[in-house]
Amino acid sequence: MDVVRVYDVSRAGIRLTEWNSKNPNTLRIGLEAVLQEAMAGGPIKCYFAGVLATIAKRLDMGFDASSLKAEIQSPESSIGLPGWEKHGLEEREALITAIAAARSLP
């Protein structure tokens, strides 16, 4: 949570594992829970946690879950994010989730 304090983070989002995942990563699911607990009791004013459908809705850019997944997997960003091709899938998910948090939370 030092990052939150150093950069004065007030809004955040957590990309949750899809409920119908065929290969759920138990370590990731545990980390998601720890992050939610830390955010709930920490200095972050508001946050959300959600699967791709939730993130797509919060983005409010016309994506649904499947088109957002395609956006993340595409080497080019249709929403104009520079350097998109240099990021891995997890980083792209993090960027999209951060944008959703910034756009949708008060």
N, C-alpha and C positions, 0 to 999 in steps of 0.2 A: 504494500500500500504506500510505500515511499514515493512511487511514481505519481500517485494521486496527489500527494501533498506537495511535492516539488513542482509539478505542473499545474496545480490548482484545478484539477479535474472536477467538474460539477455534474457532467452527464456521461453516461456510459451504457454500453450494450454488451450482452453476452450471447454469442451464437451457440445455441444448445444443439446437442445431438438430436437428429431426427428420431421421432418416436418409433418409426418402422424400420430403423437401421438393421441391416442384416448382420453387421459385424460391430456391435457397440463396443467402444473402447471404455472399459470400466475406470481406467485412470482419468481419462478426459471427463467422464461423467462426475467423478469425485471432485475434480478440479472445478468444474462448473458449479457444483454445490458450495465449495469453499469460497469461490469468488462471490456468489450470491450472498452468502453470510457476511463476508467482509464488506460488501457494498451496503448491505442493510444496516450494519452497525458502524459504518465509517462516515467520512466527510462528504461523500458523493450525495448530492441533493436529490437526484433522480436517475433511475436506470431502468432498463428493461432486459428481459431474458427471453429469447425466442428461437424457434426453428426458422427455416428459410421463408415460410409463408408469412410469419409474423414480421420478419425483417423486410420482406417485400412490401407489405402493407405500410409499414412505418416509413419506408423510403418515399412512398407516394410519387413514384416515377413510372407507373404503368406496368410494373413487373408483377408476375405471380411467382409462385415457388419454382416452377420448372423453367421459366424464362430467366429468373435470377440465377438459378444454378448454371444455366447456359452462359450467362454473362460472366460469372465467376470462372468458368472453364475456358472462356474465349481468350485468345492471346491479345485481343484488342478490346478496349473499353468503349461501349456505346454511349457512355455518359461523360466521356472526355477526361478520364483520369490519366494524367501523364505518368509514364513509366510503368503502366499496367503490366506490360509483357515481362518486366524484370522481377515481378513478384510471384511467389509460389501460390498455390491454391489457398493455403491457410492464411497467408498474408492478405490475399484478396478478400477472403471472407471477413477478416478483421477490419479492413478498410471499409467495406460495404456496411458492416455492422456499426462502425463508428459514425459513418455518414447518416445512417438511419437514426442513431441516437441524437445526433446534432440537429437533424431536421424535425424530429417528432416529439422531443421532450421539452417541457417548458424551461 
